[in-house]
Amino acid sequence: MSPTLVLSLVAGYFAVLIIIAILTSRGATSESFFVANRNAPWYMVAFAMIGTSLSGVTFISVPGNVYGKSWSYLAVVLGYVAGYVVIGTVLLPLYYRLQLVSIYTYLEQRFGYWSYKTGALFFLISRALGSALRLYLVAGVLQLAVFDAMGVPFAVTVVVSILFIYLYTFKGGLKTILWTDTFQTLAMLSCVALSIYFMSDALNYSFRQLISTVQGSDMSRVYFADFRDDKFFWKQFASGMFITIVMTGLDQDLMQKNLSCRSLADAQKNLFWFTPVIVGVNVLFLTLGVLLYKYAAARGLQLEQLPQLLNLKGGLDTDKVFPFLATTQFSLVAGVVFILGIIAVTYASADSALTALTTSFCVDFLGIKNYPEARQARLRQLTHLGWSVVLILVILVFRVFNNQSLIDAVFKTAGYTYGPLLGLFAYGILTKRGLRDGLVLPTCVAAVGLTWLIVSNSVEWLGGYKFGFEILLLNGALVFLGLLAISRPATPAQLNLTA
């Protein structure tokens, strides 16, 4: 694929997003920026959430990761279902009852000022790191497909990529994003289906042969044998459940979309329609992964011996497999489909995250509701720009240190940063006690440090046990125990906010 063609695709794609932004941001206010005036149709929210939930990590890392971990990720996906049930039946009713804009204001009502700020701080850290990792992926693809050949530095690619997001989100916020993400989700789903079709056609597979090939492949196995293995099914299932609870239900980004629905019933309807769709889409990505390696083998490619596909340790960097095949081995049409798909899924996630970071910082730290609308607009736009700069810096730092699959990096990072949110909300909903509010932040920080110490030494200390995505469970449990240690009796008003 020529750099000129890819640049033309990117430019045309963003032209569509800018047009949508102009049409949807007319008369935008803080209320429309933060919660889309609370009148978004549930079916639009459900569809837009697909792209937001998946991101470029799913598009690239999940297919690539079947090389070493087969279909172990399926257990995580099935765990999502249980997590969404908890969100729909426990968290959404609580948020709607309290009419929250930022979900972390619940912690202030339940425990106090420092608990609130601690929850909001850990969200900002979590979402900034997670979004930067996702954006790093698409910037790397564009670098490989276009900018390396043009001699453009990676830093410039990153700045331009995030600048585009800023331009179409800074004014309309969530009101705009619901429309742009609907468009981007449609583009992403079309690209996944077409990628599977193109590879199946190149391999001369009928639909029945496609199914039987995937079912019979060693790369579609799940693991039940050894509990100590980080791929063990039930560990992955439990991790998927709690990852969903924290990365959707305790995350301002995804909950901001749900809170834009007209009522609790609509928000629950959105979530329960969204659940089976997200499972099915992830199965498509896993299927795509098996086909990628079958396709490479059929073309005689020994991927683990290609220098451009190796990581810093000399092993196969599975995140590079799909981009490499799409841009160098696929037909021109299939390559175009890939580029559009990766752009769509990554920016559907990133634009929403940038808006959520802006919302949380404005509401939770700047107290933006205390200012007149004109002042709110200025603060909102400056904050939006500030978080854009933060994302750029995190991406550039990650490029220096990354040596693992992005899907692993995202979920392991989430285990450390979302653990305090899991512990805080679980303690607030499940117990009848209050907290010594001033000790909450040091308790959470100490739990994160202890989690890192245990995970780093688990093989020696725990008889060969390897932590996978269940780092989140360990961290959340340690935070919960730490909160019990600093607990005190709750006030009557606080008791009204328990389960």
C-alpha positions, 0 to 999 in steps of 0.5 A: 500500500502506498503512503499516499493512498493511506494518507488519503484514507485517513484524511477522508475518514477524519473529514467525515468525523469533522462533518459529524462534529460540526452538525452535532455540536451546535449549541453545545453546553456543559450538560450536552458535553458531559451527559448529552442532555440525558436524552440519548436513545438507548439503542444508539448508546448500545451501538456506540459502546461497542466501539468504545469497549473494544479499541485498537487493542482488541483489533490487533492484540486479540487476533495476534495473541492466539499465537501463544495463548490460543483462545484463552481470552474467550474465558475473559470474554465470557466473564464479561457477561457476569460483570455486565449483570452486576453493572446492570442490576447493582451499579446502574440503579445506584447511579441513576438514583443519585443522578450522578454526572461523575460516578465518583461523587458517590464516594464523597456521599458515602465516605467523604472528600478524600475518598472521592478524590482518591477514586477520581484520581485513580480513574484519571490515572487508569484511563490516561494510561489505558487510552495512551496504550490503545492510541500507541497501537494505532499510531504504530500502525500508521507509522509502519504503513505510512510515515516510516517511508516518508521519514516522519518521526513517531512523535509527529505521528502521535501528535497529529493523531491526537490533534484530530481527536481533539478537533472533533470532540472539544466542543460537542463532547459526549453529544458528538461522540455518540454520533461519531462512535456509532459511525465508527462502530459500524465501520469497525464491524464491517472491517472485521467481517470483511477481513475474515471473508478476504482471508477465507477466500484467499485460503479457499475455505467455504463457510463450513471449512472455516468453522471446522478449521478454527475448531480443529486448530490448536490455536483455538484451545482453552485451558483447564489443566493447571490452576497455576497457569495464567491461562487457566479458564476459571481464573480468566473467567473471574478476571473478565468479570471483575475487569468488566465491573471496574473498566465499565461499571466503575469507569467514567468513560463507559458509564458516562454513555449509560448515564446519557440515557433517558431513564434507568430502564433505557440504560439497562436495556442498552447494557443487556442488548450490548452484552451478547453483541460484544461477546460475538464480536470478540469471538470474531476477533479470535477467529480472525486470529486463527486465520491470520496464522493459517494465512501466513503458513499458507504463504510460507511466511515464518513470522518468528524469523522476520526481524521487523516482527520481533520484540525487544527480547527477540520473540515474536511481537504478536501485535505486529502480525495483523498490521504486517500481513494486512499492509504487505501481504493482503490484496489492496482492498483487504489492506484498505479495509484493515486501515479503516478498521484499525482507525475506526476502532481505536478512535472510537475508544480514544475520543470517548476516553478523552471526553471522560478524562475532561469530564472527571477532571472538570467535575471532580477537581475543578468544580466546574458546576460552580461557574457560569456557562461561559467560564465552564466552556473555557475551563472545559476546552483547556482541560480537554487540551491538557489531557491531549498533551498528557496522552501524547507524553504517555504514548512516547514513554511507553514506546521506549519501554514496551516489550509485551502484547498490548492486550496484556499490558492494558489489562495488567496496568488496569489490575494495578490502577483500577484495583483501588476503585474496585475495593472502594466501591465494593466496600461502600456497597457491601458494608455498613461501615464508614471510613477514616477518610483521610487515610483512604489515599495512603491505604490504596497506594499501599495496597498497590505497592503490596500487589506489585510485590506479591505479583513480582515474587509469586513464582517463588512464594506461591509454588510456581503460581503465575498471575494473569489478569487476576492482578485486579482481584488481588489488588481489589481484595487488598484495598478492601482489607485495608479499608476494613482496617481503617473503618469506623461506624457510618452515619445514618446518611451514609447507610442509605447509600449501601446495598 
